[in-house]
Amino acid sequence: MTTTATAQDLHHAPSPTGGVRRLLLGPGLLRGAWMFVLFGAIGFGIVVLVRWGAGWYPILLAEPLVLVSALVSAPIGFLAGIGAFDYWVYYALGYPTRAEDHSGHGAKTWRDYFRVNTDHKVIGVQYLVTTIFFFLTGGMLAMLVRAELAKPGIQYVDQQTFNGLFSVHAALMIFLFIIPAFAGLANYVVPLMLGAADMAFPRLNALSFWLLPIAGIMMLSSFFMPGGAFACGWTGYATLCSQHQPIGAIFFNQGVQWAGASSIMTALNFLVTIITMRAPGMTFWRLPLLVWANFTTSLLVVIATPFIAGSQFFSMFDHVMHTSFFNPVGGGYPLGYQHIFWFYSHPAVYIMMLPGFGIMSEVISTFSRKPIFGYRLMALSLMAIVVLGFSVWAHHMFVSGMSSWLRVPMMVTTLLIAIPTGIKIFSWLATIWEGKLHLRTPMLFALGFLSMFVIGGLSGVMLGAVPIDIHVSQTYFIVAHIHYVLFGGSVFTIYAGIYYWFPKMTGRMYDEKLGKLHFWLTFVGFNLTFFPMHILGTEGMPRRVADYLPKFADLNLFISLASFALGVSTIVFLYNMITSWRFGEIAPANPWRAMTLEWQVSSPPPTFNFDEIPQVVGSPYEYGVPGAQHAILAPSKARELEEVPV
């Protein structure tokens, strides 16, 4: 049978022109690409017009053109193009309120992970995948550093390029991996733990993610600038990173700004979500410790991050506009940069640690089958770290030339902050003590964290003592310390968290044998790489140098070989994650028999988390207590059953 198309049918048929228009003008990566170019051209034109109108020559000066066009205007155009501002622009222009159809919420195909998505679970996965990419990139840069240091002399790169390698490595690992990886895990888990349907501000949550790849690409792009990447360390010290540095220094300034803006948005979202969106019965003393950890971390981020933003703005103004905030020739105060930077960056150490403490509490309690020992003291010690974290910044500056009277107070506060951290260590050990241990991969990484973080903490106490710090401040002892804290501490907890919540996020179980192989390769490779650096440091090998005395050659070769083995361990991790996500065994709702709310729904969870609002009735850690229950998921149904007449 044949049919004839009517005029009305033809009128409503999709036209090729309309499809192309929607593709070009609809929010997405294609619109983001051409708006990136358009906004970059607009920024370029603004700078040229301003310099021409003001009579500033040369008109085509690289620093302001790159700053305004490539590092500010073009990224804003990209964000506008992918649709990050569509809802707000629509509202600001006074259009009628649009009904929320949730078309931008949830993921039905893999393509939904490459667009602006308001589902906290999708955003959590976006964070994690993006940060793992930058983790791998930063690791490759570290291996290039170790290849250069395998023997004395200059092998592959000159000193300036070497400086760029370790500077970008450190910046990526801190600003683009550790801090946002914790944000990704919390994005996925915290609303579920609270019994909430989503984060308080879903669109702001989506925007905060898309700032991250901009910051990371910005830092990596500095390698392609004249003069190379920023090469003054991840701290960007003035005057090391001022006007004499190549244009790559501006990429560091702006990359930190974009990453910092992302952190502040995320932290504000967590604070409002935790304070206002807890399920009925979820008092603060019934919060899982991961939620406590992210609450305190968010306080640190909101209070501290504006300080590093200010320091980077001032440094950028000195570089581009030739001001003298930190330039001593013009009356600036270079030590002021260090005070401002470390007033953020020592709290930032706890921004990189507290979420890991929360993950450890969840993992250790679950796999020990015991309640957390000293729950309230654990929560209060997190708050104590927030307060004390702002009182220790100058222990990074004992050899900077600052006022000598400030050394002793900072030494005292540095030692004091070990007390709330020690409370946590003893609490985790007491939780493990006589527990029924299940040595699955997350628990192995938790135990690895405990041992490695204690070593890093002990070397931190040593560095808090002024005489020892003066002796080893610019040596490899510092490199060993920071890696035991941030790799043995933060990265081990990130691994533990990924393995722990992998079944919940993907609906699949990972390969346990590969997980354990990954742990042992990482644990052994890490210690073989970084423990000998303590010895190098005490013997006097300076850090941040591409060449060294022949007497340090043997240990450096050993460290370089071990670092390559550590790098290989990540291949096992990637293979396990990718293959398990695709082919792994189907995960039950609660494979670990945990008690927190995220494990009481399916794996992966429903789009809006809960069919009905949970009613919280007890602690999240009542293992071994007969009849204990953290929450009732369907109280209305329970009442209906109770009210049915017999």
C-alpha positions as CSV (number, residue, x, y, z in Angstrom):
1,M,0.0,0.0,0.0
2,T,1.3,3.5,-0.9
3,T,0.6,6.8,0.8
4,T,0.9,10.3,-0.4
5,A,2.4,13.0,1.9
6,T,0.1,15.9,2.6
7,A,1.2,19.5,2.7
8,Q,0.8,19.4,6.5
9,D,3.1,16.4,6.7
10,L,5.8,18.2,4.6
11,H,5.4,21.3,6.7
12,H,6.2,19.4,9.9
13,A,8.9,17.2,8.5
14,P,12.4,18.1,9.8
15,S,14.4,20.1,7.3
16,P,18.1,19.6,6.8
17,T,18.6,23.4,7.3
18,G,16.8,23.3,10.6
19,G,19.0,20.4,11.8
20,V,22.2,22.2,10.9
21,R,20.9,25.3,12.7
22,R,20.1,23.4,15.8
23,L,23.5,21.8,15.7
24,L,25.3,25.1,15.4
25,L,23.1,27.2,17.6
26,G,22.0,24.6,20.2
27,P,24.1,24.2,23.3
28,G,26.9,21.7,22.9
29,L,30.6,21.3,22.1
30,L,30.2,22.5,18.5
31,R,28.6,25.8,19.6
32,G,31.3,26.0,22.3
33,A,34.0,25.7,19.6
34,W,32.8,28.6,17.4
35,M,31.9,30.8,20.4
36,F,35.4,30.1,21.8
37,V,36.9,31.6,18.6
38,L,34.3,34.4,18.5
39,F,34.8,35.6,22.1
40,G,38.6,35.2,21.7
41,A,38.4,37.5,18.6
42,I,36.2,40.0,20.5
43,G,38.8,40.1,23.4
44,F,41.6,40.6,20.9
45,G,39.7,43.5,19.3
46,I,39.0,45.1,22.7
47,V,42.7,45.1,23.7
48,V,43.8,46.5,20.3
49,L,41.1,49.3,20.5
50,V,42.0,50.2,24.0
51,R,45.7,50.3,23.4
52,W,45.2,52.3,20.2
53,G,42.9,54.8,21.8
54,A,45.1,55.3,24.8
55,G,48.2,55.7,22.6
56,W,50.0,52.7,24.1
57,Y,52.6,51.2,21.8
58,P,53.3,48.6,20.6
59,I,49.6,48.0,20.0
60,L,50.0,44.3,19.5
61,L,51.7,43.4,22.8
62,A,51.7,39.7,23.6
63,E,51.0,39.7,27.3
64,P,47.7,41.6,27.4
65,L,46.5,40.1,24.1
66,V,47.0,36.5,25.3
67,L,45.6,37.3,28.8
68,V,42.4,39.0,27.7
69,S,41.8,37.0,24.5
70,A,42.9,33.5,25.1
71,L,42.8,33.2,28.9
72,V,39.6,35.2,29.7
73,S,37.3,35.9,26.8
74,A,37.7,32.7,24.8
75,P,37.0,30.4,27.8
76,I,33.9,32.4,28.7
77,G,32.8,32.0,25.1
78,F,33.3,28.2,25.4
79,L,31.2,28.1,28.6
80,A,28.5,30.1,26.9
81,G,28.6,27.9,23.9
82,I,28.1,24.6,25.8
83,G,25.1,26.1,27.5
84,A,26.5,26.7,31.0
85,F,24.8,30.2,31.2
86,D,21.7,29.5,29.1
87,Y,19.2,29.4,32.0
88,W,20.6,32.4,33.8
89,V,20.8,34.5,30.6
90,Y,17.2,33.6,29.8
91,Y,16.2,34.7,33.2
92,A,18.3,37.9,33.1
93,L,16.7,39.0,29.8
94,G,13.3,38.8,31.4
95,Y,11.8,35.9,29.4
96,P,8.9,34.0,31.0
97,T,10.0,31.3,33.4
98,R,10.5,28.0,31.7
99,A,9.1,24.8,33.2
100,E,11.8,22.5,34.3
101,D,11.6,19.4,32.1
102,H,14.8,17.8,33.6
103,S,16.1,17.3,30.0
104,G,19.6,18.2,31.2
105,H,19.4,15.9,34.2
106,G,20.8,12.3,34.2
107,A,22.7,10.2,31.7
108,K,21.0,7.7,29.3
109,T,24.0,7.4,26.9
110,W,27.7,8.1,27.1
111,R,27.1,11.4,25.2
112,D,25.3,12.8,28.2
113,Y,28.7,12.9,30.0
114,F,30.0,15.4,27.3
115,R,27.4,18.1,27.9
116,V,26.2,20.4,30.7
117,N,24.4,18.0,33.0
118,T,22.7,18.9,36.3
119,D,22.7,15.4,37.8
120,H,25.2,15.3,40.7
121,K,26.0,11.7,39.9
122,V,26.9,12.5,36.3
123,I,28.9,15.5,37.5
124,G,30.7,13.3,40.0
125,V,31.8,10.9,37.2
126,Q,32.7,13.9,35.0
127,Y,35.0,15.1,37.7
128,L,36.6,11.8,38.3
129,V,37.3,10.9,34.7
130,T,38.7,14.4,34.0
131,T,40.9,14.4,37.1
132,I,42.3,11.0,36.3
133,F,43.3,12.3,32.9
134,F,45.2,15.2,34.5
135,F,46.7,12.7,37.0
136,L,48.1,10.6,34.2
137,T,49.4,13.8,32.4
138,G,51.0,15.0,35.6
139,G,52.5,11.6,36.2
140,M,54.0,11.6,32.7
141,L,55.6,14.9,33.5
142,A,57.0,13.5,36.7
143,M,58.5,10.5,34.8
144,L,60.2,13.0,32.4
145,V,61.7,14.7,35.5
146,R,62.9,11.4,36.9
147,A,64.4,10.5,33.5
148,E,66.4,13.7,33.5
149,L,67.6,13.0,37.1
150,A,68.5,9.3,36.5
151,K,72.2,10.4,36.3
152,P,74.2,13.6,36.8
153,G,74.5,16.1,34.0
154,I,72.0,17.4,31.5
155,Q,70.5,14.6,29.5
156,Y,67.3,15.5,27.8
157,V,66.1,19.0,28.8
158,D,67.7,22.3,29.8
159,Q,67.2,23.8,33.3
160,Q,64.3,26.1,32.3
161,T,62.4,23.2,30.6
162,F,63.1,21.1,33.7
163,N,61.7,23.8,35.9
164,G,58.6,23.9,33.7
165,L,58.2,20.1,33.9
166,F,58.1,19.9,37.7
167,S,56.1,23.1,38.1
168,V,53.3,22.0,35.8
169,H,53.5,18.5,37.3
170,A,52.9,19.9,40.8
171,A,50.2,22.4,39.7
172,L,48.3,19.7,37.9
173,M,48.5,17.2,40.7
174,I,47.3,19.7,43.3
175,F,44.8,21.9,41.5
176,L,43.6,19.5,38.8
177,F,43.7,16.1,40.5
178,I,43.7,15.9,44.3
179,I,41.3,18.7,45.2
180,P,38.8,18.1,42.4
181,A,39.0,14.3,42.6
182,F,37.7,14.6,46.2
183,A,35.1,17.0,44.9
184,G,34.0,14.4,42.4
185,L,33.7,11.6,44.9
186,A,31.7,13.9,47.2
187,N,29.5,15.1,44.4
188,Y,28.4,11.6,43.8
189,V,28.1,10.4,47.3
190,V,27.2,13.3,49.7
191,P,23.6,14.0,48.4
192,L,22.9,10.2,48.6
193,M,24.3,10.1,52.1
194,L,22.1,13.0,53.1
195,G,18.9,11.5,51.6
196,A,18.7,14.4,49.1
197,A,17.6,14.3,45.5
198,D,20.4,16.4,44.3
199,M,22.8,19.2,45.2
200,A,21.3,22.5,46.3
201,F,22.3,24.4,43.1
202,P,22.5,21.9,40.2
203,R,23.3,24.4,37.5
204,L,26.1,26.0,39.6
205,N,27.3,22.4,40.2
206,A,27.5,21.8,36.4
207,L,29.3,25.1,35.8
208,S,31.9,24.4,38.5
209,F,32.9,21.2,36.7
210,W,33.4,22.8,33.3
211,L,35.8,25.3,34.8
212,L,38.2,22.5,35.5
213,P,39.2,21.3,32.0
214,I,39.7,25.0,31.1
215,A,42.2,25.4,34.0
216,G,44.0,22.2,33.2
217,I,44.3,22.9,29.4
218,M,45.5,26.4,30.3
219,M,48.4,25.0,32.4
220,L,49.4,22.4,29.8
221,S,49.2,25.0,27.0
222,S,51.9,27.0,28.7
223,F,54.4,24.5,27.2
224,F,53.6,25.8,23.7
225,M,54.3,29.5,24.5
226,P,57.5,31.3,23.6
227,G,59.9,30.6,26.4
228,G,58.1,27.5,27.6
229,A,55.9,26.7,30.5
230,F,55.8,28.6,33.8
231,A,59.0,27.5,35.5
232,C,58.9,29.0,39.0
233,G,57.4,26.1,41.0
234,W,53.8,25.4,41.8
235,T,54.0,28.2,44.4
236,G,54.7,30.9,41.8
237,Y,56.9,32.8,44.2
238,A,57.4,36.5,43.6
239,T,59.8,37.6,42.3
240,L,60.8,34.3,40.7
241,C,57.6,34.4,38.7
242,S,57.4,38.0,37.8
243,Q,58.3,40.1,34.7
244,H,61.5,38.3,33.7
245,Q,59.6,35.0,33.3
246,P,58.2,34.1,29.9
247,I,54.5,34.5,29.1
248,G,53.8,31.0,30.4
249,A,53.7,32.5,33.9
250,I,50.4,34.2,33.1
251,F,49.0,30.8,32.2
252,F,49.7,29.7,35.8
253,N,48.1,32.8,37.2
254,Q,44.9,32.3,35.3
255,G,44.8,28.5,35.6
256,V,44.8,28.8,39.3
257,Q,42.0,31.4,39.1
258,W,39.8,29.1,37.1
259,A,40.5,26.1,39.3
260,G,40.0,28.3,42.4
261,A,36.6,29.6,41.1
262,S,35.5,26.0,40.6
263,S,36.5,25.1,44.1
264,I,34.6,28.0,45.7
265,M,31.4,27.2,43.7
266,T,31.6,23.6,44.7
267,A,32.2,24.4,48.4
268,L,29.3,26.8,48.6
269,N,27.1,24.2,47.0
270,F,28.2,21.6,49.6
271,L,27.7,23.9,52.5
272,V,24.1,24.8,51.5
273,T,23.3,21.2,50.6
274,I,24.6,19.8,53.9
275,I,22.9,22.5,56.0
276,T,19.5,22.6,54.3
277,M,18.9,19.3,52.5
278,R,19.4,16.6,55.1
279,A,16.6,14.0,55.3
280,P,14.2,14.1,58.3
281,G,16.0,12.8,61.4
282,M,19.5,13.5,59.9
283,T,20.9,15.6,62.7
284,F,24.5,16.8,62.6
285,W,25.4,14.0,65.0
286,R,24.0,11.4,62.7
287,L,25.9,12.6,59.6
288,P,28.4,10.1,58.1
289,L,32.0,11.3,58.7
290,L,32.5,11.8,55.0
291,V,29.8,14.5,55.1
292,W,31.5,16.1,58.2
293,A,34.8,16.0,56.3
294,N,33.3,17.7,53.2
295,F,31.5,20.3,55.4
296,T,34.7,21.3,57.1
297,T,36.7,21.2,53.8
298,S,34.1,23.5,52.2
299,L,34.5,26.0,55.1
300,L,38.3,26.0,54.4
301,V,37.8,26.5,50.7
302,V,35.4,29.4,51.1
303,I,37.5,31.2,53.6
304,A,41.0,30.5,52.2
305,T,40.7,30.3,48.4
306,P,40.1,34.1,47.9
307,F,43.6,34.7,49.3
308,I,45.4,32.7,46.6
309,A,43.1,34.4,44.0
310,G,44.3,37.8,45.3
311,S,47.9,36.7,45.2
312,Q,47.6,35.5,41.6
313,F,45.8,38.7,40.5
314,F,48.6,40.9,42.0
315,S,51.3,38.7,40.5
316,M,49.6,38.9,37.1
317,F,49.2,42.7,37.3
318,D,53.0,42.9,38.1
319,H,53.7,40.8,35.0
320,V,51.3,42.3,32.5
321,M,50.6,45.8,33.8
322,H,54.0,46.5,35.3
323,T,52.6,47.3,38.8
324,S,54.8,46.8,41.8
325,F,52.7,44.8,44.4
326,F,55.6,42.4,44.8
327,N,58.4,44.1,42.8
328,P,60.9,45.5,45.3
329,V,62.3,47.9,42.6
330,G,59.0,49.7,42.6
331,G,58.5,49.6,46.4
332,G,56.7,46.3,46.4
333,Y,56.9,43.6,49.2
334,P,57.9,40.3,47.7
335,L,57.6,38.5,51.1
336,G,54.0,39.6,51.1
337,Y,53.3,37.1,48.3
338,Q,54.5,34.2,50.4
339,H,52.4,35.3,53.4
340,I,49.3,35.6,51.2
341,F,50.0,32.4,49.3
342,W,50.7,30.2,52.3
343,F,47.8,31.6,54.2
344,Y,45.8,29.8,51.6
345,S,48.1,26.9,50.8
346,H,48.6,25.5,54.2
347,P,44.8,25.3,54.8
348,A,44.9,23.8,51.2
349,V,46.9,20.9,52.6
350,Y,43.9,20.1,54.8
351,I,41.6,20.7,51.8
352,M,43.6,17.9,50.2
353,M,43.4,15.7,53.4
354,L,40.1,16.2,55.2
355,P,37.9,14.5,52.5
356,G,40.4,11.6,52.5
357,F,39.9,11.4,56.3
358,G,36.2,11.1,55.7
359,I,36.7,8.3,53.1
360,M,38.9,6.4,55.5
361,S,36.3,6.6,58.2
362,E,33.7,5.1,55.9
363,V,36.0,2.4,54.5
364,I,37.6,1.4,57.9
365,S,34.3,1.1,59.7
366,T,32.7,-0.9,56.9
367,F,35.5,-3.4,56.4
368,S,36.2,-3.7,60.2
369,R,32.4,-4.3,60.8
370,K,32.7,-2.0,63.8
371,P,31.3,1.5,64.7
372,I,33.8,4.4,64.4
373,F,35.6,4.8,67.7
374,G,35.0,8.2,69.2
375,Y,32.6,9.5,66.5
376,R,31.9,12.9,68.1
377,L,35.6,13.5,68.8
378,M,36.4,12.6,65.2
379,A,33.9,15.3,64.0
380,L,35.1,17.9,66.5
381,S,38.7,17.2,65.5
382,L,37.8,18.1,61.9
383,M,36.5,21.5,63.1
384,A,39.7,21.9,65.2
385,I,41.8,21.4,62.1
386,V,39.8,24.1,60.3
387,V,40.6,26.6,63.1
388,L,44.2,25.7,63.6
389,G,44.9,25.3,59.9
390,F,45.0,29.1,59.6
391,S,47.6,29.6,62.3
392,V,50.5,27.6,60.8
393,W,51.2,29.1,57.4
394,A,54.6,30.7,58.2
395,H,56.3,27.4,59.0
396,H,56.8,27.3,55.2
397,M,58.8,30.5,55.5
398,F,61.4,29.8,58.2
399,V,64.2,30.5,55.8
400,S,62.5,33.2,53.8
401,G,63.9,36.2,55.7
402,M,60.6,36.9,57.6
403,S,60.6,38.4,61.1
404,S,62.5,36.0,63.3
405,W,60.0,36.5,66.2
406,L,57.3,34.8,64.2
407,R,59.2,31.5,64.0
408,V,58.5,30.2,67.5
409,P,54.8,30.9,67.6
410,M,54.4,29.2,64.2
411,M,56.5,26.2,65.4
412,V,54.2,25.9,68.4
413,T,51.0,26.0,66.4
414,T,52.5,23.5,63.8
415,L,53.0,21.0,66.6
416,L,49.6,21.7,68.1
417,I,47.8,20.8,64.9
418,A,49.2,17.3,65.2
419,I,46.8,16.7,68.1
420,P,43.5,16.6,66.2
421,T,45.2,14.6,63.4
422,G,46.6,12.2,66.0
423,I,43.1,11.8,67.4
424,K,42.0,10.5,64.0
425,I,44.9,8.1,63.7
426,F,44.2,6.6,67.1
427,S,40.4,6.4,66.4
428,W,41.0,4.5,63.2
429,L,43.4,2.1,64.9
430,A,40.8,1.6,67.7
431,T,38.1,0.9,65.2
432,I,40.3,-1.7,63.5
433,W,41.3,-3.3,66.8
434,E,39.6,-6.6,67.3
435,G,37.4,-5.9,64.3
436,K,36.3,-8.5,61.8
437,L,38.6,-7.3,59.0
438,H,37.7,-7.8,55.3
439,L,40.9,-7.1,53.4
440,R,39.3,-6.0,50.1
441,T,41.0,-3.5,47.9
442,P,39.5,-0.3,49.5
443,M,40.6,-1.6,53.0
444,L,44.1,-2.3,51.7
445,F,44.4,1.3,50.4
446,A,43.1,2.5,53.8
447,L,45.7,0.6,55.7
448,G,48.4,1.8,53.3
449,F,47.2,5.3,53.9
450,L,47.5,4.9,57.7
451,S,51.1,3.8,57.5
452,M,52.2,6.2,54.8
453,F,50.4,9.2,56.3
454,V,52.0,8.5,59.7
455,I,55.4,8.6,58.1
456,G,54.6,11.9,56.4
457,G,53.2,13.3,59.6
458,L,56.3,12.4,61.6
459,S,58.5,14.1,59.0
460,G,56.1,17.1,59.2
461,V,56.7,17.3,63.0
462,M,60.4,17.3,62.3
463,L,60.0,20.1,59.7
464,G,57.9,22.1,62.2
465,A,61.0,22.4,64.4
466,V,62.9,25.5,63.3
467,P,66.5,24.1,63.5
468,I,65.7,21.0,61.4
469,D,63.7,23.0,58.9
470,I,66.5,25.4,58.4
471,H,68.9,22.5,57.7
472,V,66.7,20.6,55.1
473,S,64.3,23.3,53.8
474,Q,65.6,23.4,50.2
475,T,66.5,19.7,50.0
476,Y,64.9,16.5,48.8
477,F,63.7,15.9,52.4
478,I,60.8,18.3,51.6
479,V,60.0,16.4,48.4
480,A,59.8,13.2,50.3
481,H,57.6,14.7,53.0
482,I,55.1,16.3,50.7
483,H,54.7,13.1,48.7
484,Y,54.2,11.0,51.8
485,V,51.5,13.4,52.8
486,L,49.8,14.0,49.4
487,F,50.5,10.7,47.6
488,G,50.6,8.3,50.5
489,G,47.8,10.3,52.1
490,S,45.5,11.9,49.5
491,V,46.1,9.6,46.5
492,F,45.8,6.4,48.5
493,T,42.4,7.7,49.9
494,I,41.2,8.7,46.4
495,Y,42.0,5.1,45.2
496,A,40.2,3.7,48.2
497,G,37.2,5.9,47.5
498,I,37.1,5.0,43.8
499,Y,37.2,1.3,44.6
500,Y,34.7,1.5,47.4
501,W,32.1,3.4,45.5
502,F,32.9,1.9,42.0
503,P,30.0,-0.6,42.3
504,K,27.6,2.2,43.3
505,M,28.7,4.5,40.4
506,T,28.8,1.9,37.6
507,G,26.5,-0.9,38.7
508,R,29.5,-3.3,38.2
509,M,32.0,-5.0,40.5
510,Y,35.7,-4.4,39.8
511,D,38.2,-7.2,39.5
512,E,39.4,-7.9,43.1
513,K,42.6,-9.6,42.0
514,L,43.6,-6.7,39.8
515,G,42.6,-4.3,42.6
516,K,45.0,-6.0,45.0
517,L,47.7,-6.2,42.4
518,H,47.3,-2.4,41.8
519,F,47.6,-1.8,45.6
520,W,50.8,-3.8,46.1
521,L,52.5,-2.3,43.0
522,T,51.5,1.2,44.2
523,F,52.5,0.6,47.8
524,V,55.9,-0.9,47.0
525,G,56.6,1.4,44.1
526,F,55.7,4.5,46.1
527,N,58.0,3.6,49.1
528,L,60.9,2.6,46.8
529,T,60.5,6.0,45.0
530,F,60.1,8.4,47.9
531,F,61.6,7.0,51.0
532,P,65.2,7.3,49.7
533,M,64.6,11.0,49.1
534,H,64.7,11.5,52.9
535,I,68.3,10.2,52.8
536,L,69.2,12.4,49.8
537,G,67.7,15.4,51.6
538,T,69.7,14.9,54.9
539,E,72.8,14.5,52.8
540,G,72.2,17.8,51.2
541,M,70.9,17.2,47.7
542,P,69.0,20.4,46.7
543,R,65.5,20.1,45.2
544,R,64.3,21.8,41.9
545,V,67.6,21.2,40.1
546,A,68.3,19.4,36.9
547,D,71.9,18.5,37.8
548,Y,73.6,17.3,41.0
549,L,76.8,16.1,42.4
550,P,78.1,12.6,41.4
551,K,77.9,11.3,45.0
552,F,74.0,11.4,44.7
553,A,74.0,9.4,41.4
554,D,73.3,5.9,42.7
555,L,70.3,6.8,44.8
556,N,68.9,9.0,42.1
557,L,69.1,6.1,39.5
558,F,67.4,3.8,42.0
559,I,64.6,6.4,42.6
560,S,64.1,6.9,38.9
561,L,63.8,3.2,38.2
562,A,61.3,2.8,41.1
563,S,59.3,5.8,39.8
564,F,58.8,4.1,36.4
565,A,57.5,1.0,38.3
566,L,55.1,3.2,40.2
567,G,54.0,4.7,36.9
568,V,53.3,1.2,35.5
569,S,50.9,0.5,38.5
570,T,48.4,3.0,37.1
571,I,48.1,0.9,33.9
572,V,46.7,-1.9,36.1
573,F,44.2,0.6,37.7
574,L,43.1,1.9,34.3
575,Y,42.6,-1.6,32.8
576,N,40.6,-2.7,35.8
577,M,38.4,0.4,35.8
578,I,37.7,0.3,32.1
579,T,37.1,-3.4,31.6
580,S,35.1,-3.7,34.9
581,W,32.9,-0.8,33.9
582,R,32.1,-2.5,30.6
583,F,32.2,-6.2,31.5
584,G,32.3,-6.5,35.3
585,E,29.9,-8.6,37.3
586,I,26.6,-6.9,38.0
587,A,26.8,-5.2,41.4
588,P,24.1,-5.7,44.1
589,A,22.8,-2.6,45.9
590,N,25.0,-3.1,48.9
591,P,28.0,-5.4,48.2
592,W,29.9,-4.3,51.3
593,R,26.9,-4.5,53.7
594,A,27.4,-0.9,54.7
595,M,24.8,1.1,56.6
596,T,25.0,4.6,55.1
597,L,22.1,5.7,52.9
598,E,23.8,5.5,49.5
599,W,24.0,1.7,49.9
600,Q,20.3,1.4,50.5
601,V,19.3,2.2,46.9
602,S,20.1,0.4,43.7
603,S,23.5,0.4,42.0
604,P,23.6,2.8,40.2
605,P,21.0,4.9,42.0
606,P,17.8,6.1,40.4
607,T,17.9,9.5,38.6
608,F,16.6,11.4,41.6
609,N,18.1,9.0,44.2
610,F,15.1,8.1,46.3
611,D,11.5,7.3,45.4
612,E,10.5,8.6,48.8
613,I,12.3,10.8,51.3
614,P,14.2,8.6,53.8
615,Q,13.6,8.9,57.6
616,V,16.8,8.7,59.5
617,V,16.5,7.0,62.8
618,G,20.0,6.1,64.0
619,S,23.8,6.3,63.6
620,P,25.4,5.3,60.2
621,Y,27.9,3.1,62.0
622,E,25.9,0.8,64.4
623,Y,27.6,-2.4,63.3
624,G,27.1,-5.3,65.7
625,V,24.1,-3.6,67.4
626,P,21.1,-5.9,67.2
627,G,18.2,-4.3,65.3
628,A,20.2,-1.1,64.6
629,Q,19.0,0.8,61.5
630,H,20.4,4.1,60.0
631,A,17.3,5.0,58.1
632,I,13.8,3.9,56.9
633,L,13.5,4.5,53.2
634,A,9.7,4.4,52.9
635,P,8.1,5.7,56.1
636,S,4.8,6.6,54.3
637,K,4.5,3.0,53.1
638,A,5.2,1.8,56.6
639,R,2.4,4.0,58.1
640,E,0.0,2.7,55.4
641,L,0.7,-0.9,56.4
642,E,0.3,-0.1,60.1
643,E,-3.1,1.7,59.4
644,V,-4.6,-1.2,57.4
645,P,-7.4,-2.7,59.6
646,V,-7.0,-6.4,60.4
